[in-house]
Amino acid sequence: MPAAYDAARWGMEARPIATASASGGRLYFAVNPILDWDLAGPEASGRPELEPAATALFVIEDLLSLGLEYYANFGPIGRWLPAGAEEQYLYEVVNFYRWRRWEMNFGVGEGLTDASNRLIVKTILGFH
C-alpha cells in the first residue's frame, strides 16, 4: 500500500473463516478471527493484532440476504488495547444475488466505541 494510506507498507494476515447454515439454508453464520501483522513501519512489533469479524444473515435464495456484520480491532495479542481505544463496528447489510455473475454487498455501519468512526457506508461489488 502507498505510505499515504498506511504507514506499515508491508504486512501479513491470516483469515480463517468458519461458517454454518441452519433452517434449510435460510440462516447463515460466519466467524472470522483475523490475525494481522505489521512487518514494517512504526507499529511493527512481531505480535499479531486480533481483528475479529462475524456475520449473521437471513437468506432469500437466489435473490438477497439481510443481516448484521461485526468488525473489531482489539490490538496486539497479549497487549490488548484499553476498551475505549478498541475499534468496533456493527453494520446492517444487504447482499444482492439476483444477477448470475455479479454480487453486491451494501452496508451502513455504526461505531460502537469512542475510537471508532461514528458512521461508515460500504459497498463491495464482485464479479464471478
MMTF fields as JSON, N, C-alpha, C and O atoms, coordinates in Angstrom:
{
  "mmtfVersion": "1.0.0",
  "mmtfProducer": "UNKNOWN",
  "numBonds": 511,
  "numAtoms": 512,
  "numGroups": 128,
  "numChains": 1,
  "numModels": 1,
  "chainsPerModel": [1],
  "groupsPerChain": [128],
  "chainIdList": ["A"],
  "bondAtomList": [4, 2, 8, 6, 12, 10, 16, 14, 20, 18, 24, 22, 28, 26, 32, 30, 36, 34, 40, 38, 44, 42, 48, 46, 52, 50, 56, 54, 60, 58, 64, 62, 68, 66, 72, 70, 76, 74, 80, 78, 84, 82, 88, 86, 92, 90, 96, 94, 100, 98, 104, 102, 108, 106, 112, 110, 116, 114, 120, 118, 124, 122, 128, 126, 132, 130, 136, 134, 140, 138, 144, 142, 148, 146, 152, 150, 156, 154, 160, 158, 164, 162, 168, 166, 172, 170, 176, 174, 180, 178, 184, 182, 188, 186, 192, 190, 196, 194, 200, 198, 204, 202, 208, 206, 212, 210, 216, 214, 220, 218, 224, 222, 228, 226, 232, 230, 236, 234, 240, 238, 244, 242, 248, 246, 252, 250, 256, 254, 260, 258, 264, 262, 268, 266, 272, 270, 276, 274, 280, 278, 284, 282, 288, 286, 292, 290, 296, 294, 300, 298, 304, 302, 308, 306, 312, 310, 316, 314, 320, 318, 324, 322, 328, 326, 332, 330, 336, 334, 340, 338, 344, 342, 348, 346, 352, 350, 356, 354, 360, 358, 364, 362, 368, 366, 372, 370, 376, 374, 380, 378, 384, 382, 388, 386, 392, 390, 396, 394, 400, 398, 404, 402, 408, 406, 412, 410, 416, 414, 420, 418, 424, 422, 428, 426, 432, 430, 436, 434, 440, 438, 444, 442, 448, 446, 452, 450, 456, 454, 460, 458, 464, 462, 468, 466, 472, 470, 476, 474, 480, 478, 484, 482, 488, 486, 492, 490, 496, 494, 500, 498, 504, 502, 508, 506],
  "bondOrderList": [1, 1, 1, 1, 1, 1, 1, 1, 1, 1, 1, 1, 1, 1, 1, 1, 1, 1, 1, 1, 1, 1, 1, 1, 1, 1, 1, 1, 1, 1, 1, 1, 1, 1, 1, 1, 1, 1, 1, 1, 1, 1, 1, 1, 1, 1, 1, 1, 1, 1, 1, 1, 1, 1, 1, 1, 1, 1, 1, 1, 1, 1, 1, 1, 1, 1, 1, 1, 1, 1, 1, 1, 1, 1, 1, 1, 1, 1, 1, 1, 1, 1, 1, 1, 1, 1, 1, 1, 1, 1, 1, 1, 1, 1, 1, 1, 1, 1, 1, 1, 1, 1, 1, 1, 1, 1, 1, 1, 1, 1, 1, 1, 1, 1, 1, 1, 1, 1, 1, 1, 1, 1, 1, 1, 1, 1, 1],
  "groupList": [{"groupName": "MET", "atomNameList": ["N", "CA", "C", "O"], "elementList": ["N", "C", "C", "O"], "formalChargeList": [0, 0, 0, 0], "bondAtomList": [1, 0, 2, 1, 3, 2], "bondOrderList": [1, 1, 2], "singleLetterCode": "M", "chemCompType": "L-PEPTIDE LINKING"}, {"groupName": "PRO", "atomNameList": ["N", "CA", "C", "O"], "elementList": ["N", "C", "C", "O"], "formalChargeList": [0, 0, 0, 0], "bondAtomList": [1, 0, 2, 1, 3, 2], "bondOrderList": [1, 1, 2], "singleLetterCode": "P", "chemCompType": "L-PEPTIDE LINKING"}, {"groupName": "ALA", "atomNameList": ["N", "CA", "C", "O"], "elementList": ["N", "C", "C", "O"], "formalChargeList": [0, 0, 0, 0], "bondAtomList": [1, 0, 2, 1, 3, 2], "bondOrderList": [1, 1, 2], "singleLetterCode": "A", "chemCompType": "L-PEPTIDE LINKING"}, {"groupName": "TYR", "atomNameList": ["N", "CA", "C", "O"], "elementList": ["N", "C", "C", "O"], "formalChargeList": [0, 0, 0, 0], "bondAtomList": [1, 0, 2, 1, 3, 2], "bondOrderList": [1, 1, 2], "singleLetterCode": "Y", "chemCompType": "L-PEPTIDE LINKING"}, {"groupName": "ASP", "atomNameList": ["N", "CA", "C", "O"], "elementList": ["N", "C", "C", "O"], "formalChargeList": [0, 0, 0, 0], "bondAtomList": [1, 0, 2, 1, 3, 2], "bondOrderList": [1, 1, 2], "singleLetterCode": "D", "chemCompType": "L-PEPTIDE LINKING"}, {"groupName": "ARG", "atomNameList": ["N", "CA", "C", "O"], "elementList": ["N", "C", "C", "O"], "formalChargeList": [0, 0, 0, 0], "bondAtomList": [1, 0, 2, 1, 3, 2], "bondOrderList": [1, 1, 2], "singleLetterCode": "R", "chemCompType": "L-PEPTIDE LINKING"}, {"groupName": "TRP", "atomNameList": ["N", "CA", "C", "O"], "elementList": ["N", "C", "C", "O"], "formalChargeList": [0, 0, 0, 0], "bondAtomList": [1, 0, 2, 1, 3, 2], "bondOrderList": [1, 1, 2], "singleLetterCode": "W", "chemCompType": "L-PEPTIDE LINKING"}, {"groupName": "GLY", "atomNameList": ["N", "CA", "C", "O"], "elementList": ["N", "C", "C", "O"], "formalChargeList": [0, 0, 0, 0], "bondAtomList": [1, 0, 2, 1, 3, 2], "bondOrderList": [1, 1, 2], "singleLetterCode": "G", "chemCompType": "PEPTIDE LINKING"}, {"groupName": "GLU", "atomNameList": ["N", "CA", "C", "O"], "elementList": ["N", "C", "C", "O"], "formalChargeList": [0, 0, 0, 0], "bondAtomList": [1, 0, 2, 1, 3, 2], "bondOrderList": [1, 1, 2], "singleLetterCode": "E", "chemCompType": "L-PEPTIDE LINKING"}, {"groupName": "ILE", "atomNameList": ["N", "CA", "C", "O"], "elementList": ["N", "C", "C", "O"], "formalChargeList": [0, 0, 0, 0], "bondAtomList": [1, 0, 2, 1, 3, 2], "bondOrderList": [1, 1, 2], "singleLetterCode": "I", "chemCompType": "L-PEPTIDE LINKING"}, {"groupName": "THR", "atomNameList": ["N", "CA", "C", "O"], "elementList": ["N", "C", "C", "O"], "formalChargeList": [0, 0, 0, 0], "bondAtomList": [1, 0, 2, 1, 3, 2], "bondOrderList": [1, 1, 2], "singleLetterCode": "T", "chemCompType": "L-PEPTIDE LINKING"}, {"groupName": "SER", "atomNameList": ["N", "CA", "C", "O"], "elementList": ["N", "C", "C", "O"], "formalChargeList": [0, 0, 0, 0], "bondAtomList": [1, 0, 2, 1, 3, 2], "bondOrderList": [1, 1, 2], "singleLetterCode": "S", "chemCompType": "L-PEPTIDE LINKING"}, {"groupName": "LEU", "atomNameList": ["N", "CA", "C", "O"], "elementList": ["N", "C", "C", "O"], "formalChargeList": [0, 0, 0, 0], "bondAtomList": [1, 0, 2, 1, 3, 2], "bondOrderList": [1, 1, 2], "singleLetterCode": "L", "chemCompType": "L-PEPTIDE LINKING"}, {"groupName": "PHE", "atomNameList": ["N", "CA", "C", "O"], "elementList": ["N", "C", "C", "O"], "formalChargeList": [0, 0, 0, 0], "bondAtomList": [1, 0, 2, 1, 3, 2], "bondOrderList": [1, 1, 2], "singleLetterCode": "F", "chemCompType": "L-PEPTIDE LINKING"}, {"groupName": "VAL", "atomNameList": ["N", "CA", "C", "O"], "elementList": ["N", "C", "C", "O"], "formalChargeList": [0, 0, 0, 0], "bondAtomList": [1, 0, 2, 1, 3, 2], "bondOrderList": [1, 1, 2], "singleLetterCode": "V", "chemCompType": "L-PEPTIDE LINKING"}, {"groupName": "ASN", "atomNameList": ["N", "CA", "C", "O"], "elementList": ["N", "C", "C", "O"], "formalChargeList": [0, 0, 0, 0], "bondAtomList": [1, 0, 2, 1, 3, 2], "bondOrderList": [1, 1, 2], "singleLetterCode": "N", "chemCompType": "L-PEPTIDE LINKING"}, {"groupName": "GLN", "atomNameList": ["N", "CA", "C", "O"], "elementList": ["N", "C", "C", "O"], "formalChargeList": [0, 0, 0, 0], "bondAtomList": [1, 0, 2, 1, 3, 2], "bondOrderList": [1, 1, 2], "singleLetterCode": "Q", "chemCompType": "L-PEPTIDE LINKING"}, {"groupName": "LYS", "atomNameList": ["N", "CA", "C", "O"], "elementList": ["N", "C", "C", "O"], "formalChargeList": [0, 0, 0, 0], "bondAtomList": [1, 0, 2, 1, 3, 2], "bondOrderList": [1, 1, 2], "singleLetterCode": "K", "chemCompType": "L-PEPTIDE LINKING"}, {"groupName": "HIS", "atomNameList": ["N", "CA", "C", "O"], "elementList": ["N", "C", "C", "O"], "formalChargeList": [0, 0, 0, 0], "bondAtomList": [1, 0, 2, 1, 3, 2], "bondOrderList": [1, 1, 2], "singleLetterCode": "H", "chemCompType": "L-PEPTIDE LINKING"}],
  "groupTypeList": [0, 1, 2, 2, 3, 4, 2, 2, 5, 6, 7, 0, 8, 2, 5, 1, 9, 2, 10, 2, 11, 2, 11, 7, 7, 5, 12, 3, 13, 2, 14, 15, 1, 9, 12, 4, 6, 4, 12, 2, 7, 1, 8, 2, 11, 7, 5, 1, 8, 12, 8, 1, 2, 2, 10, 2, 12, 13, 14, 9, 8, 4, 12, 12, 11, 12, 7, 12, 8, 3, 3, 2, 15, 13, 7, 1, 9, 7, 5, 6, 12, 1, 2, 7, 2, 8, 8, 16, 3, 12, 3, 8, 14, 14, 15, 13, 3, 5, 6, 5, 5, 6, 8, 0, 15, 13, 7, 14, 7, 8, 7, 12, 10, 4, 2, 11, 15, 5, 12, 9, 14, 17, 10, 9, 12, 7, 13, 18],
  "groupIdList": [1, 2, 3, 4, 5, 6, 7, 8, 9, 10, 11, 12, 13, 14, 15, 16, 17, 18, 19, 20, 21, 22, 23, 24, 25, 26, 27, 28, 29, 30, 31, 32, 33, 34, 35, 36, 37, 38, 39, 40, 41, 42, 43, 44, 45, 46, 47, 48, 49, 50, 51, 52, 53, 54, 55, 56, 57, 58, 59, 60, 61, 62, 63, 64, 65, 66, 67, 68, 69, 70, 71, 72, 73, 74, 75, 76, 77, 78, 79, 80, 81, 82, 83, 84, 85, 86, 87, 88, 89, 90, 91, 92, 93, 94, 95, 96, 97, 98, 99, 100, 101, 102, 103, 104, 105, 106, 107, 108, 109, 110, 111, 112, 113, 114, 115, 116, 117, 118, 119, 120, 121, 122, 123, 124, 125, 126, 127, 128],
  "secStructList": [7, 7, 6, 6, 6, 7, 1, 7, 7, 1, 3, 3, 3, 3, 7, 7, 7, 3, 3, 3, 3, 3, 4, 4, 4, 6, 3, 3, 3, 3, 3, 3, 3, 3, 3, 3, 3, 3, 7, 1, 1, 6, 6, 7, 7, 1, 7, 7, 3, 3, 3, 3, 3, 3, 3, 3, 3, 3, 3, 3, 6, 6, 6, 3, 3, 3, 3, 3, 3, 3, 3, 3, 3, 7, 3, 3, 6, 6, 1, 7, 7, 7, 4, 4, 4, 7, 3, 3, 3, 3, 3, 3, 3, 3, 3, 3, 7, 7, 1, 1, 1, 3, 3, 3, 3, 3, 3, 3, 3, 3, 3, 7, 1, 6, 6, 1, 7, 1, 3, 3, 3, 3, 3, 3, 3, 3, 3, 7],
  "xCoordList": [0.834, 0.0, 0.874, 1.965, 0.423, 1.151, 1.2, 0.237, 2.319, 2.501, 1.435, 1.131, 0.871, -0.177, -1.414, -2.17, -1.623, -2.788, -2.468, -3.333, -1.231, -0.867, 0.639, 1.42, 1.047, 2.48, 3.187, 4.384, 2.466, 3.027, 2.808, 1.802, 3.728, 3.535, 3.651, 3.224, 4.214, 4.337, 3.638, 3.825, 2.832, 2.113, 1.682, 1.922, 1.043, 0.572, -0.698, -0.839, -1.611, -2.845, -3.127, -2.82, -3.714, -4.292, -5.781, -6.188, -6.604, -8.051, -8.814, -9.465, -8.743, -9.549, -11.028, -11.389, -11.873, -13.31, -14.048, -13.807, -14.949, -15.833, -17.253, -17.682, -17.991, -19.359, -20.312, -19.915, -21.566, -22.621, -23.925, -24.115, -24.817, -26.153, -27.17, -26.87, -28.376, -29.454, -30.768, -30.822, -31.816, -33.167, -33.188, -33.76, -32.56, -32.559, -31.807, -32.127, -30.805, -30.016, -30.537, -29.945, -31.626, -32.183, -31.397, -31.445, -30.682, -29.852, -28.397, -28.057, -27.537, -26.118, -25.306, -25.59, -24.298, -23.43, -21.976, -21.626, -21.124, -19.689, -18.924, -19.349, -17.783, -16.864, -15.494, -15.067, -14.803, -13.534, -12.549, -12.476, -11.785, -10.823, -9.518, -8.555, -9.492, -8.363, -7.161, -7.298, -5.989, -4.726, -3.952, -3.718, -3.556, -2.92, -1.56, -1.466, -0.497, 0.86, 1.364, 1.284, 1.886, 2.634, 4.083, 4.695, 4.628, 6.003, 6.99, 8.2, 6.5, 7.346, 6.58, 5.362, 7.282, 6.625, 6.646, 7.206, 6.038, 6.118, 5.399, 5.732, 4.442, 3.679, 4.2, 3.626, 5.272, 5.803, 6.373, 7.32, 5.79, 6.23, 6.45, 6.975, 6.066, 6.148, 4.928, 4.746, 4.087, 2.852, 1.683, 1.509, 0.898, -0.287, -1.359, -1.456, -2.153, -3.327, -4.533, -4.652, -5.425, -6.662, -7.736, -8.086, -8.261, -9.306, -10.471, -10.628, -11.288, -12.364, -13.492, -13.749, -14.149, -15.319, -16.346, -15.991, -17.61, -18.688, -19.85, -20.039, -20.622, -21.77, -22.939, -22.757, -24.133, -25.371, -26.351, -26.664, -26.842, -27.697, -28.958, -28.952, -30.038, -31.248, -31.229, -31.167, -31.282, -31.081, -32.399, -33.159, -32.649, -33.74, -33.039, -32.464, -33.088, -32.285, -32.376, -33.459, -31.232, -31.081, -31.602, -31.798, -31.827, -32.312, -31.439, -30.74, -31.481, -30.724, -30.611, -31.247, -29.788, -29.727, -29.665, -29.142, -30.203, -30.227, -29.635, -29.867, -28.872, -28.334, -27.398, -27.434, -26.545, -25.604, -24.188, -23.959, -23.235, -21.814, -21.134, -21.448, -20.201, -19.465, -17.98, -17.477, -17.285, -15.843, -15.215, -15.805, -14.01, -13.338, -11.832, -11.318, -11.133, -9.678, -9.384, -9.575, -8.913, -8.631, -7.176, -6.8, -6.341, -4.941, -4.065, -4.538, -2.774, -1.83, -2.181, -2.549, -2.061, -2.343, -1.4, -0.186, -1.957, -1.183, -0.925, -0.504, -1.17, -1.047, -2.315, -2.265, -3.44, -4.744, -4.907, -4.381, -5.632, -5.959, -6.949, -7.749, -6.912, -7.972, -9.319, -9.38, -10.382, -11.707, -12.073, -12.655, -11.754, -12.098, -11.276, -11.666, -10.13, -9.263, -9.519, -8.983, -10.337, -10.673, -11.615, -12.459, -11.464, -12.438, -13.424, -13.018, -14.708, -15.75, -16.893, -17.316, -17.379, -18.433, -19.518, -19.238, -20.732, -21.86, -22.519, -22.926, -22.616, -23.195, -24.526, -24.669, -25.495, -26.701, -26.393, -26.011, -26.556, -26.117, -27.212, -28.12, -27.082, -27.886, -26.922, -26.067, -27.075, -26.298, -27.266, -28.295, -26.943, -27.798, -27.195, -26.017, -27.988, -27.528, -28.314, -28.139, -29.145, -30.099, -29.426, -29.947, -28.277, -27.6, -26.652, -25.949, -26.622, -25.892, -24.399, -23.866, -23.723, -22.267, -21.838, -20.643, -22.785, -22.474, -22.98, -23.99, -22.271, -22.693, -22.426, -21.398, -23.345, -23.175, -23.509, -24.524, -22.644, -22.848, -22.918, -22.057, -23.935, -24.1, -24.382, -25.198, -23.706, -23.931, -23.744, -23.023, -24.414, -24.269, -23.814, -24.485, -22.647, -22.069, -21.993, -21.764, -22.191, -22.084, -20.936, -20.777, -20.125, -19.058, -19.634, -20.553, -19.092, -19.597, -18.721, -19.099, -17.551, -16.629, -16.188, -16.418, -15.552, -15.069, -13.999, -13.88, -13.217, -12.141, -12.659, -11.906, -13.909, -14.5, -15.058, -15.435, -15.106, -15.819, -17.3, -17.785, -18.011, -19.427, -20.293, -21.191, -20.028, -20.871, -20.009, -19.174, -20.215, -19.489, -20.491, -21.349, -20.371, -21.167, -20.202, -19.166, -20.532, -19.637, -20.413, -21.596, -19.716, -20.248, -19.134, -18.016, -19.426, -18.479, -19.178, -20.283, -18.527, -19.068, -18.172, -16.966, -18.742, -17.969, -18.454, -19.636, -17.508, -17.803, -17.231, -16.055, -18.032, -17.59, -17.178, -16.775],
  "yCoordList": [-1.185, 0.0, 1.241, 1.224, 2.304, 3.56, 4.079, 3.932, 4.683, 5.182, 6.213, 6.373, 6.905, 7.886, 7.231, 7.885, 5.945, 5.231, 4.393, 4.183, 3.909, 3.031, 3.126, 2.82, 3.555, 3.692, 2.344, 2.275, 1.28, -0.073, -0.625, -1.286, -0.361, -0.721, -2.207, -2.684, -2.966, -4.414, -5.081, -4.694, -6.087, -6.788, -8.162, -8.572, -8.86, -10.212, -10.444, -9.916, -11.23, -11.56, -13.053, -13.701, -13.576, -14.921, -14.71, -14.077, -15.259, -15.042, -16.367, -16.693, -17.128, -18.349, -17.981, -17.015, -18.756, -18.48, -19.781, -20.809, -19.722, -20.848, -20.409, -19.338, -21.237, -20.887, -22.005, -23.16, -21.644, -22.619, -22.049, -20.835, -22.948, -22.512, -23.361, -24.464, -22.832, -23.515, -23.215, -22.393, -23.885, -23.696, -23.861, -23.037, -24.932, -25.21, -24.178, -23.964, -23.53, -22.537, -21.127, -20.205, -20.931, -19.583, -18.713, -17.486, -19.332, -18.599, -18.953, -20.126, -17.941, -18.137, -17.4, -16.248, -18.078, -17.501, -17.711, -18.75, -16.73, -16.853, -16.143, -15.105, -16.729, -16.133, -16.104, -17.091, -14.975, -14.777, -14.107, -12.879, -14.896, -14.309, -13.911, -14.679, -12.74, -12.282, -11.953, -11.293, -12.424, -12.046, -11.211, -11.65, -10.006, -9.044, -8.638, -8.143, -8.857, -8.497, -7.338, -7.383, -6.292, -5.248, -5.712, -5.971, -5.818, -6.284, -5.138, -5.364, -3.918, -2.744, -1.543, -1.607, -0.456, 0.754, 0.896, 0.053, 1.961, 2.287, 1.299, 1.22, 0.557, -0.381, -1.813, -2.697, -2.07, -3.432, -3.896, -3.305, -4.955, -5.456, -6.962, -7.505, -7.636, -9.092, -9.752, -10.962, -8.984, -9.534, -9.277, -8.158, -10.291, -10.043, -9.311, -9.44, -8.545, -7.922, -8.804, -9.392, -8.895, -9.654, -8.715, -7.733, -9.033, -8.235, -9.158, -9.526, -9.533, -10.478, -9.859, -8.656, -10.73, -10.34, -11.456, -12.621, -11.102, -12.099, -11.606, -10.405, -12.561, -12.258, -13.147, -14.327, -12.581, -13.338, -12.818, -11.628, -13.729, -13.317, -14.155, -15.337, -13.54, -14.229, -14.239, -13.181, -15.433, -15.591, -15.883, -16.765, -15.129, -15.432, -15.933, -15.149, -17.241, -17.919, -17.26, -16.905, -17.106, -16.542, -15.112, -14.636, -14.427, -13.056, -12.121, -11.264, -12.289, -11.407, -12.003, -13.008, -11.366, -11.693, -10.388, -9.383, -10.42, -9.273, -9.699, -10.822, -8.819, -9.208, -8.199, -7.005, -8.735, -7.922, -8.427, -9.629, -7.493, -7.819, -7.047, -5.881, -7.703, -7.099, -7.132, -8.153, -6.035, -5.936, -5.245, -4.327, -5.686, -5.074, -5.144, -5.898, -4.351, -4.438, -4.324, -3.264, -5.428, -5.466, -5.161, -5.101, -4.964, -4.652, -5.887, -6.992, -5.705, -6.835, -7.887, -7.555, -9.129, -10.218, -10.115, -10.0, -10.155, -10.044, -8.613, -8.381, -7.66, -6.228, -5.523, -4.556, -6.031, -5.567, -4.065, -3.483, -3.459, -2.039, -1.83, -2.721, -0.67, -0.363, -0.341, -0.032, -0.666, -0.784, 0.463, 0.33, 1.642, 2.865, 3.096, 3.898, 2.401, 2.567, 1.514, 1.608, 0.513, -0.522, 0.058, 0.899, -0.401, -0.062, -1.214, -2.368, -0.914, -1.925, -1.308, -0.177, -2.111, -1.633, -2.686, -3.884, -2.24, -3.106, -2.537, -1.375, -3.38, -2.984, -3.686, -4.869, -2.954, -3.544, -3.72, -2.761, -4.949, -5.221, -5.884, -6.534, -5.688, -6.416, -6.904, -6.155, -8.158, -8.764, -9.11, -9.744, -8.698, -8.988, -10.132, -10.084, -11.155, -12.337, -12.538, -13.562, -11.622, -11.802, -11.979, -12.685, -11.347, -11.395, -12.584, -12.833, -13.309, -14.574, -14.441, -15.246, -13.464, -13.346, -12.204, -12.004, -11.465, -10.33, -10.54, -11.209, -9.965, -9.984, -8.602, -7.994, -8.104, -6.777, -6.827, -7.397, -6.224, -6.106, -4.612, -3.844, -4.207, -2.816, -2.797, -3.577, -1.902, -1.844, -0.45, 0.377, -0.21, 1.012, 0.59, -0.187, 1.118, 0.717, 1.854, 3.011, 1.487, 2.443, 2.025, 0.844, 3.005, 2.737, 2.496, 3.194, 1.502, 1.143, 1.667, 1.562, 2.23, 2.745, 4.158, 4.616, 4.84, 6.199, 6.232, 7.232, 5.167, 5.117, 4.814, 4.914, 4.452, 4.089, 5.317, 6.296, 5.258, 6.278, 6.163, 5.067, 7.261, 7.234, 6.519, 5.762, 6.754, 6.193, 5.854, 6.655, 4.664, 4.236, 3.591, 2.813, 3.925, 3.285, 2.508, 3.039, 1.239, 0.426, -0.268, -0.578, -0.503, -1.274, -2.142, -1.668, -3.41, -4.338, -4.913, -5.446, -4.8, -5.334, -6.464, -6.271, -7.647, -8.808, -9.346, -9.27, -9.89, -10.487, -11.899, -12.089, -12.881, -14.287, -14.633, -15.766],
  "zCoordList": [0.0, 0.0, 0.0, 0.569, -0.619, -0.548, 0.89, 1.642, 1.261, 2.629, 3.006, 4.188, 2.037, 2.333, 2.946, 3.664, 2.666, 3.187, 4.408, 5.258, 4.509, 5.618, 5.835, 4.934, 7.041, 7.33, 7.326, 7.05, 7.626, 7.589, 6.182, 5.922, 5.294, 3.886, 3.647, 2.596, 4.583, 4.435, 5.607, 6.76, 5.296, 6.344, 5.893, 4.757, 6.801, 6.527, 7.345, 8.448, 6.802, 7.511, 7.416, 6.416, 8.473, 8.456, 8.682, 9.655, 7.755, 7.799, 7.789, 6.796, 8.872, 8.904, 9.011, 9.683, 8.348, 8.36, 8.667, 8.035, 9.646, 9.956, 9.644, 10.073, 8.892, 8.517, 8.886, 9.038, 9.027, 9.287, 8.754, 8.694, 8.37, 7.964, 8.696, 9.153, 8.801, 9.515, 8.809, 7.895, 9.242, 8.695, 7.186, 6.472, 6.699, 5.27, 4.451, 3.282, 5.051, 4.336, 4.453, 3.89, 5.166, 5.294, 6.277, 6.189, 7.202, 8.149, 7.89, 7.731, 7.848, 7.561, 8.624, 8.951, 9.154, 10.179, 9.79, 9.229, 10.084, 9.826, 10.934, 11.441, 11.297, 12.26, 11.603, 11.003, 11.715, 11.036, 12.007, 12.045, 12.798, 13.749, 13.034, 13.028, 12.447, 11.634, 12.527, 13.557, 12.114, 12.744, 11.732, 10.606, 12.134, 11.229, 11.795, 12.918, 10.995, 11.404, 10.558, 9.331, 11.212, 10.513, 10.459, 11.495, 9.258, 9.082, 8.921, 8.936, 8.767, 8.635, 9.162, 9.335, 9.417, 9.876, 11.379, 12.078, 11.885, 13.314, 14.227, 15.41, 13.729, 14.553, 14.482, 15.118, 13.728, 13.576, 14.912, 15.43, 15.464, 16.766, 16.765, 17.737, 15.71, 15.693, 16.297, 16.154, 16.97, 17.556, 16.607, 16.124, 16.345, 15.513, 16.31, 17.53, 15.586, 16.188, 15.915, 14.84, 16.891, 16.717, 16.204, 16.858, 15.012, 14.374, 14.011, 12.847, 14.999, 14.723, 13.898, 13.95, 13.136, 12.352, 12.447, 12.626, 12.328, 12.375, 11.516, 11.326, 11.003, 10.151, 10.543, 10.84, 10.543, 10.704, 9.653, 9.626, 8.775, 7.66, 7.576, 7.92, 7.118, 6.709, 5.185, 4.559, 4.581, 3.136, 2.421, 2.822, 1.362, 0.431, -0.822, -1.577, -1.038, -2.057, -3.43, -3.894, -4.06, -5.404, -5.541, -6.659, -4.432, -4.508, -3.668, -4.211, -2.331, -1.447, -0.061, 0.255, 0.763, 2.18, 2.963, 2.482, 4.167, 5.067, 6.394, 6.843, 7.031, 8.315, 8.929, 8.633, 9.809, 10.567, 10.349, 10.208, 10.323, 10.284, 11.409, 11.65, 12.096, 13.202, 12.853, 12.384, 13.077, 12.847, 14.052, 14.621, 14.445, 15.588, 15.423, 14.596, 16.217, 16.354, 17.841, 18.437, 18.447, 19.878, 20.198, 21.369, 19.159, 19.384, 19.393, 19.125, 19.705, 19.694, 20.754, 21.881, 20.375, 21.305, 22.502, 22.334, 23.698, 24.93, 25.37, 26.503, 24.498, 24.816, 24.341, 23.581, 24.807, 24.339, 24.527, 25.475, 23.624, 23.738, 24.879, 25.164, 25.538, 26.505, 25.779, 24.589, 26.489, 25.863, 25.045, 23.968, 25.516, 24.804, 23.547, 22.698, 23.408, 22.241, 21.168, 20.064, 21.488, 20.501, 19.457, 19.765, 18.216, 17.188, 17.084, 16.944, 17.15, 16.991, 16.187, 16.424, 15.213, 14.31, 14.142, 14.132, 14.013, 13.68, 12.426, 12.393, 11.392, 10.101, 9.887, 10.194, 9.361, 8.807, 7.322, 6.651, 6.801, 5.426, 4.598, 5.115, 3.296, 2.316, 1.234, 0.76, 0.859, -0.225, -1.344, -1.108, -2.549, -3.699, -4.508, -4.864, -4.798, -5.537, -6.833, -7.494, -7.202, -8.298, -9.656, -10.52, -9.847, -11.135, -11.16, -10.181, -12.244, -12.33, -12.019, -11.255, -12.579, -12.422, -11.501, -11.283, -10.968, -10.127, -8.713, -8.492, -7.767, -6.374, -5.797, -6.09, -4.978, -4.394, -2.915, -2.516, -2.103, -0.669, -0.358, -0.787, 0.384, 0.789, 2.28, 2.769, 3.013, 4.448, 5.007, 4.449, 6.129, 6.903, 8.286, 8.965, 8.703, 9.974, 10.967, 10.615, 12.215, 13.311, 14.207, 14.515, 14.631, 15.583, 16.962, 17.388, 17.666, 18.988, 20.121, 21.287, 19.796, 20.811, 20.438, 19.319, 21.389, 21.134, 20.055, 19.348, 19.909, 18.912, 17.504, 16.536, 17.386, 16.095, 15.388, 16.032, 14.06, 13.306, 13.648, 13.929, 13.626, 14.012, 12.996, 13.366, 11.693, 10.643, 9.433, 9.011, 8.878, 7.682, 6.731, 7.148, 5.455, 4.411, 3.53, 3.13, 3.218, 2.394, 1.294, 1.435, 0.193, -0.92, -1.452, -1.653, -1.682, -2.311, -3.528, -3.43, -4.671, -5.913, -6.377, -6.527, -6.608, -7.026, -8.365, -8.702, -9.113, -10.409, -10.434, -10.125, -10.792, -10.856, -12.257, -12.52]
}
